[in-house]
Amino acid sequence: MESGKKPSAVSDVGAWAMNVISSVGIIMANKQLMSSSGYAFGFATTLTGFHFTVTAFVGLVSNATGLSASKYVPMWELLWFSVVANTSIAGMNFSLMLNSVGFYQISKLSMIPVVCVMEWIINNKHYSRKVKMSVVVVVIGVGVCTVTDVKVNAKGFLCACLAVFSTSLQQITIGSLQKKYSIGSFELLSKTAPIQALSLLVLGPFVDYYLNGEFVTNYKMSMGAIETEELTIPKEKEVAVARFQRLLIVAGAATAERSAALELGNLEEANLLLGEAEAANQEAKKLKPICNFREEEFENLPKHFISMELVTNFGKKQLAELAASVHVSSA
């Protein structure tokens, strides 16, 4: 019996670990995507639609391969649950976008007392004294964190309240549907995900436009870390331009110095300068497509370089010929 329980315990630990890791990962990824210091994708409702599109696809594959079974649930109940769930997730995303990660997590904790109160009102459920004392501790903790978090703002606080209320109602609805139709959480999700994805992708852009003042189609897409259109931070663009210019000048100067070394018969120095010029040119070629540099941006850079060593060794006639070759007028 004991040996039979061990795999179950291990699988439970693994499931909890994956749940925590994936939840934290999604929160951090969404925060980076939606925050102004990240990619500023302020279209939380549309983003939720993308999430549920993937979820619907996974549910479809799972049902088709027999990994999960589809059970009957009336359409009107699926629609009601989808409305509540859409409001919950969109509210959570807006709360994450408008508030700090700390306040977002604290607001999620407040769902515990809210669920208890709602179940008491809706289902007339009663709790023991110990449970009530635990809920009071949570409420006090949430209150203290809310007061001391200086990053709370009115719009973010309202979105957090809406998210907490709708998510609490969603939790109660999930329990009711699972008990009523003997359906698992994944099976229920696979039935509601297509409805949620379709409704959010249709209505999401308009909700986001009302909140942000622009459509998702106006957002300038990028490739994340490798951005081909422009770098996200202007300072980074400025540094990249300066680096590219320096490489071009180093390559040009090294080439000129190599020509002088060959003219003076110093082959060893010429070979070293050739390697320096080629290295600078190669690095500049790699940087150019990444930063999407264009030739006309660097027209003001010098195109002809003259070695000072060559100048000091040339006579007046040779200097005049050299100046003429690079279109420089001699005095």
C-alpha positions in Angstrom: 0.0 0.0 0.0 2.8 2.4 0.9 4.7 1.7 -2.3 1.5 2.4 -4.2 1.1 5.8 -2.6 4.6 7.1 -3.3 4.1 7.7 -7.1 1.0 9.6 -6.3 2.8 11.8 -3.8 5.6 12.4 -6.3 3.2 13.3 -9.1 1.4 15.7 -6.7 4.6 17.4 -5.9 5.5 17.6 -9.6 2.1 19.0 -10.5 2.3 21.7 -7.7 5.8 22.6 -8.8 4.8 23.0 -12.4 1.8 25.0 -11.4 3.9 27.4 -9.4 6.6 27.7 -12.0 4.2 28.2 -14.9 2.1 30.7 -12.9 5.0 32.8 -11.9 6.5 32.6 -15.4 3.2 33.7 -17.0 2.9 36.6 -14.6 6.5 37.9 -15.2 6.1 37.4 -19.0 2.8 39.3 -19.1 4.2 42.1 -17.0 7.2 42.4 -19.3 5.0 42.4 -22.3 2.4 44.9 -21.0 4.5 47.3 -18.9 5.7 50.6 -20.3 9.3 49.6 -19.3 8.9 46.4 -21.3 7.2 46.1 -24.7 4.3 48.3 -23.8 1.7 45.9 -25.3 -1.3 47.6 -23.5 -4.0 45.3 -25.1 -4.7 43.0 -22.2 -8.1 41.8 -23.4 -6.8 40.9 -26.9 -3.8 39.2 -25.2 -6.3 37.1 -23.2 -7.9 36.1 -26.5 -4.6 34.9 -27.8 -4.1 32.9 -24.6 -7.5 31.1 -25.0 -6.9 30.4 -28.6 -3.9 28.3 -27.7 -5.8 26.7 -24.8 -8.7 25.8 -27.2 -6.2 24.2 -29.6 -4.6 22.2 -26.8 -8.1 21.0 -25.6 -9.0 20.1 -29.2 -5.9 18.0 -29.6 -6.4 16.4 -26.2 -9.9 15.3 -27.0 -9.0 14.1 -30.5 -6.2 11.9 -29.1 -8.3 10.5 -26.3 -6.3 12.1 -23.5 -9.4 13.7 -22.2 -13.1 13.1 -22.6 -15.8 15.6 -23.7 -18.8 15.7 -21.4 -22.2 17.4 -22.0 -22.8 20.8 -20.4 -25.7 23.0 -21.5 -24.6 25.9 -23.8 -26.2 28.6 -21.7 -24.2 27.5 -18.7 -21.0 27.5 -20.8 -21.8 31.0 -22.1 -22.4 32.3 -18.5 -19.2 30.8 -17.3 -17.3 32.2 -20.3 -18.6 35.7 -19.5 -17.5 35.5 -15.9 -14.2 33.9 -16.8 -13.5 36.5 -19.5 -14.2 39.3 -17.1 -11.9 37.6 -14.5 -8.9 37.1 -16.7 -9.2 40.5 -18.5 -9.5 42.2 -15.1 -6.5 40.3 -13.8 -4.5 41.3 -16.9 -5.5 45.0 -16.5 -4.7 44.8 -12.8 -1.2 43.4 -13.6 -0.7 46.1 -16.3 -1.7 49.0 -14.1 -0.4 47.9 -10.7 2.9 46.6 -9.4 3.5 42.9 -9.3 3.4 43.0 -5.5 0.0 44.7 -5.3 -1.3 42.3 -8.0 -0.3 39.3 -5.9 -1.8 40.8 -2.8 -5.1 41.5 -4.6 -5.2 37.8 -5.5 -4.9 36.9 -1.8 -8.0 38.9 -1.1 -10.0 36.4 -3.1 -10.0 34.1 -0.1 -12.3 36.2 2.1 -14.3 37.3 -0.9 -15.0 33.7 -1.9 -16.0 32.9 1.7 -18.5 35.8 1.8 -19.9 35.0 -1.6 -20.4 31.3 -0.8 -22.1 32.3 2.5 -24.5 34.6 0.5 -25.1 32.3 -2.5 -24.9 28.8 -1.0 -25.6 29.6 2.6 -22.3 28.0 3.5 -21.0 28.3 7.1 -17.3 28.2 8.3 -15.7 27.1 11.5 -14.2 29.6 14.0 -10.6 28.7 12.9 -11.4 29.4 9.2 -12.9 32.7 10.2 -9.9 33.7 12.2 -7.6 32.7 9.3 -9.6 34.9 6.9 -9.4 37.8 9.3 -5.6 37.5 9.3 -5.6 37.5 5.5 -7.9 40.6 5.4 -5.6 42.5 7.8 -2.5 41.6 5.8 -4.1 42.7 2.5 -5.2 46.0 4.1 -1.7 46.7 5.4 0.0 45.9 2.1 -2.6 48.0 0.2 -2.0 51.0 2.4 1.8 50.8 2.3 2.1 50.1 -1.4 2.8 53.5 -2.9 2.2 52.3 -6.5 -1.5 51.9 -6.1 -3.6 54.1 -8.4 -7.3 54.6 -8.8 -7.7 52.9 -12.2 -5.5 50.0 -11.1 -7.4 49.6 -7.8 -10.8 49.5 -9.6 -9.5 46.9 -12.1 -8.1 44.8 -9.1 -11.6 45.0 -7.4 -13.4 43.9 -10.6 -10.8 41.1 -11.1 -11.2 39.8 -7.5 -15.0 39.8 -7.6 -15.2 38.1 -11.0 -12.5 35.6 -10.2 -14.2 34.7 -6.9 -17.5 34.2 -8.8 -15.6 32.1 -11.4 -14.2 29.8 -8.7 -17.7 29.3 -7.2 -19.1 28.6 -10.7 -16.4 26.1 -11.5 -17.2 24.1 -8.3 -20.9 24.2 -9.0 -20.5 23.0 -12.7 -18.0 20.3 -11.7 -20.3 18.9 -9.0 -23.4 19.2 -11.2 -22.1 17.6 -14.3 -19.3 15.4 -12.9 -16.7 17.1 -15.2 -13.1 17.8 -14.5 -11.5 21.2 -14.6 -9.5 20.6 -17.9 -12.6 19.1 -19.6 -14.6 22.2 -18.6 -11.8 24.5 -19.8 -11.6 22.7 -23.2 -15.3 23.3 -23.7 -15.3 27.0 -22.7 -11.9 28.0 -24.2 -13.2 28.2 -27.8 -16.1 30.5 -26.7 -13.8 32.7 -24.7 -11.2 32.9 -27.4 -13.7 33.9 -30.1 -15.5 36.4 -27.9 -12.3 38.0 -26.7 -10.7 38.2 -30.1 -13.9 39.9 -31.5 -14.6 42.3 -28.6 -11.1 42.6 -27.1 -9.7 45.2 -29.6 -12.7 47.5 -28.9 -12.4 47.2 -25.2 -8.7 47.9 -25.4 -9.4 50.9 -27.7 -11.7 52.3 -25.1 -9.1 51.9 -22.4 -6.0 52.8 -24.4 -7.2 55.1 -27.2 -5.7 53.0 -29.9 -6.3 49.7 -31.7 -4.0 46.7 -31.4 -3.3 46.9 -35.2 -1.4 50.2 -34.5 1.1 48.3 -32.2 4.5 48.0 -33.8 5.5 44.4 -33.7 9.1 43.4 -33.0 11.2 40.2 -32.6 11.9 40.7 -28.9 15.6 40.7 -28.2 16.5 40.8 -31.9 14.7 43.8 -33.1 15.0 44.6 -36.8 13.0 47.8 -37.0 14.6 49.8 -34.2 15.9 49.3 -30.7 13.4 49.7 -27.9 15.4 52.2 -25.9 16.7 55.3 -27.7 19.9 55.2 -25.6 20.7 51.7 -26.9 20.2 53.0 -30.5 22.5 55.9 -29.9 25.2 53.5 -28.5 24.8 51.2 -31.4 25.2 54.0 -34.0 28.3 55.3 -32.2 29.8 51.8 -32.2 29.0 51.3 -35.9 30.6 54.6 -36.8 33.7 53.7 -34.8 34.0 50.4 -36.6 33.8 52.1 -40.0 36.5 54.6 -39.1 38.8 52.0 -37.6 38.4 49.9 -40.8 39.1 52.9 -43.0 42.1 54.1 -41.0 43.6 50.6 -40.7 43.3 50.2 -44.5 45.1 53.6 -45.1 47.8 52.7 -42.6 48.3 49.3 -44.4 48.7 51.1 -47.7 51.3 53.3 -46.2 53.1 50.2 -44.7 53.2 48.5 -48.1 54.5 51.7 -49.7 57.3 51.9 -47.1 58.0 48.1 -47.5 56.9 47.1 -44.0 55.1 43.8 -44.8 54.7 42.6 -41.2 52.9 45.8 -40.2 50.8 45.7 -43.3 49.6 42.2 -42.4 48.7 43.2 -38.9 46.7 46.2 -40.2 44.9 44.0 -42.7 43.7 41.8 -39.9 42.5 44.8 -37.9 40.6 46.3 -40.9 39.0 42.9 -41.7 37.9 42.4 -38.1 36.3 45.8 -37.9 34.5 45.3 -41.2 33.2 41.9 -40.2 31.8 43.3 -36.9 30.2 46.2 -38.7 28.5 43.8 -41.2 27.1 41.8 -38.3 25.7 44.9 -36.5 24.2 46.5 -39.7 21.2 44.1 -40.2 20.5 43.8 -36.5 20.1 47.5 -36.1 18.7 48.1 -39.6 21.3 50.7 -40.5 21.1 52.4 -43.9 24.0 53.7 -46.0 22.5 57.3 -46.1 22.6 57.5 -42.4 26.5 57.6 -42.5 27.1 59.8 -45.5 28.8 62.4 -43.3 31.6 60.0 -42.3 35.0 60.4 -43.9 35.5 58.1 -46.9 39.2 58.8 -47.5 42.0 58.3 -44.9 45.7 59.2 -45.2 48.4 57.8 -43.1 50.3 60.4 -41.1 53.5 58.3 -41.5 53.1 58.5 -45.3 52.5 62.3 -45.2 55.7 62.8 -43.2 57.8 60.7 -45.7 56.3 62.2 -48.9 57.7 65.2 -50.7 55.7 68.2 -52.0 55.0 66.7 -55.4 53.9 63.3 -54.0 51.6 65.1 -51.5 50.0 67.0 -54.3 49.4 63.8 -56.3 47.9 62.2 -53.2 45.6 65.1 -52.5 44.5 65.1 -56.2 43.7 61.4 -56.0 41.3 61.9 -53.1 39.8 65.1 -54.6 41.4 67.5 -52.0 42.6 70.9 -53.4 46.3 71.7 -52.6 47.4 75.2 -51.6 
